[in-house]
Amino acid sequence: MSTTPTMTDVAREAGVGVATVDRVINKRAPVKPATMQRVLEAAERIGFRRTNLIRRRAEEPAQGCRMGIILQKRSTQFYADLGEAIVTTATAHEYRNDNVRVVFLEELVPRQIIEQMHRLAQECDVLAIVAADHPLISQAIDQLSQQGIPVIALISDLTAEHCAGYVGLDYRKVGRMAAWTLTKLRPDSGKIGLMIGSHRYQNQEQNEMSFRAYLREFAPEVQVLETVISLEDIPLAKASTVEMLEMHPDLGAIYIAGGGIEGVCEALREYQRPQQLIVICMELTAATRVALADGTIDVVLSHPLELAAGRLLKAMKEATSHQGQGSLQHTLPFFTYTAANI
């Protein structure tokens, strides 16, 4: 027997097939109480790392997969829209027996996120979180993994050793697409402003690096200004945009690779956006749709929310049976919007 017992070892010890153990863990189909008890006892005997999950399954035989999803501020329209898409998808036929709980956090410091993770872990089989890549977050993910609760990174990937997977965009492609689009719309852009929420988020860091790398290779004559940090704060993003425009009246383009686009739009409208300026940002929301229509911004690169919600729930159910067997990666395509196709 291997050092770390597997589902195959549990099945052999219980005298059942691997598919039966899988059904017990994932609630894919009904399992007789006596059979479920045999699987539980076998898991306990051999020290299977997911014994606690099997025990919960045995105690709640009629319940489907219990999923806890931690999103960021509900006041950020993108996360409000994503939460709505997840809830809508969770009512679909294939998830009708599952319990999906979506939680929004207004305080994004690691301590608050970790406290919510541990609260949800008391009543969920698997978690998904949007969080900065922080050592304390990684530690919490590893602790929950040891308890049999897999954690999936959503929107922004995480470096935790036992992170169960990732659902989101390939931000290297996103950054390069933004740079390619900018060079096509304004080949002589000259100075380019760049704004992100925080370097703590892997997605924004990768987005920025790929954007700069593409321009270094294919448009070395342009000058990308020092990156502006908005902290996903709308007033700060507005003030930073005004300062950028005042300091650089010849600014040719702005790429908003993180949050705060509402503040950027406010600044551009009040400042009377320079005619030569090209503006590219992330995520199609009610605010960015209006901004595309009235010409405040030119291009939006966006998640496909319904697809993201479906892939997330699928990955979360997969994670309950694949824990310890490698990371689950669900890379999503992204959409490009302009005033012509909203």
Residue, then its C-alpha position, 0 to 999 in steps of 0.5 A: m500500500s502506498t504511503t498516502p492512501t488513495m481511493t483505490d486503497v479505500a475501495r480495496e479495504a472496503g471490498v467495493g469498487v473505486a466507483t462506489v468510493d467516488r459516489v460516496i465522496n461526490k454524491r454522484a448517485p445514491v449509495k446504501p447506508a451500509t455500503m457507505q459505512r463500510v467505506l467510512e470504516a475502511a477509510e478510517r482504518i487506513g488513514f485516508r486523508r479525506t476521511n472527514l469528508i466521507r464521515r460528513r457524507a455519511e451523516e448527511p446522505a441526502q445532501g449534494c456537494r456543499m460549495g462555499i464561494i468567497l467573492q470581493k466587494r459586492s459594491t464592485q459591479f463585476y463581483a455583483d454580476l459574477g455572484e448573480a451568474i453563480v447563483t443562477t447557474a447553481t439552480a441548473h439541473e446538474y446542480r439542483n441537489d447541491n448547496v451553493r453559498v456565495v459570500f461577499l467581503e467588504e474587508l479584503v485584508p487576509r485576516q478577514i478572508i481567512e476567518q470567512m474561509h474557516r467559517l465556511a469550511q465548517e459547513c462546506d465540502v469545497l471552497a473557492i476564493v478571490a484573494a491576493d496571493h499572501p502567505l497567510i492565505s496560502q497557509a490557510i489553504d494548506q490547513l484546510s486541504q489537510q482537513g479534507i476541504p479543497v480550495i480553488a482560486l477564482i479570477s486570480d491564481l494562488t501559489a499555495e502548495h495545496c491549492a486545488g485549482y484555478v478558474g479564470l483567464d490567462y492574463r498573459k494573453v490578456g495583457r498582450m491583447a491589450a497591448w496589441t489592440l493599443t498599437k493597432l488603434r494608436p501606433d503613435s501613442g507615445k506615452i501610455g498610462l497603466m493602472i492596476g489594483s494591487h501587485r498582490y493579485q497574480n492576475q493583475e501582476q501578470n497582466e501588467m508584465s505581459f502588457r509591458a513585455y509586448l510593447r518592449e518587443f513590438a513597440p519599443e518607441v512608446q513610453v509606458l509610465e510608472t504603474v499607478i496603484s488604485l487599490e480597487d478604490i473608485p475615488l483613488a482611481k479618479a484622483s490618480t487619473v486626473e493627476m496623470l492627465e494633468m502631468h502628461p497632457d500628451l498622454g496617448a493611452i491608458y490601460i486599466a488592468g485592475g479595478g477602479i474603472e468607474g473612477v477613471c470614467e468619472a475623471l475622463r468625463e469631468y476632465q473632458r477626455p483628450q481627443q487623442l486618448i485611447v482607453i482600454c479596461m477590464e470587465l463589461t459591466a453596466a458602467t463600462r457598457v455606458a462608457l463604451a457607448d458614449g466614447t469614454i472608453d474604447v475597448v473592454l476585455s472581459h470574462p464570460l460570466e456565465l461560462a465562468a460560473g459553470r466552469l467554477l461549479k464543475a471544478m469545485k465538484e471535481a475538486t472533492s474527488h481529485q484532492g491530492q491528485g494534481s491541480l485542476q486548471h480551467t482557463l477561460p476565453f475572454f471577450t473583446y467589446t467595443a461600441a460596435n458590439i455591445 
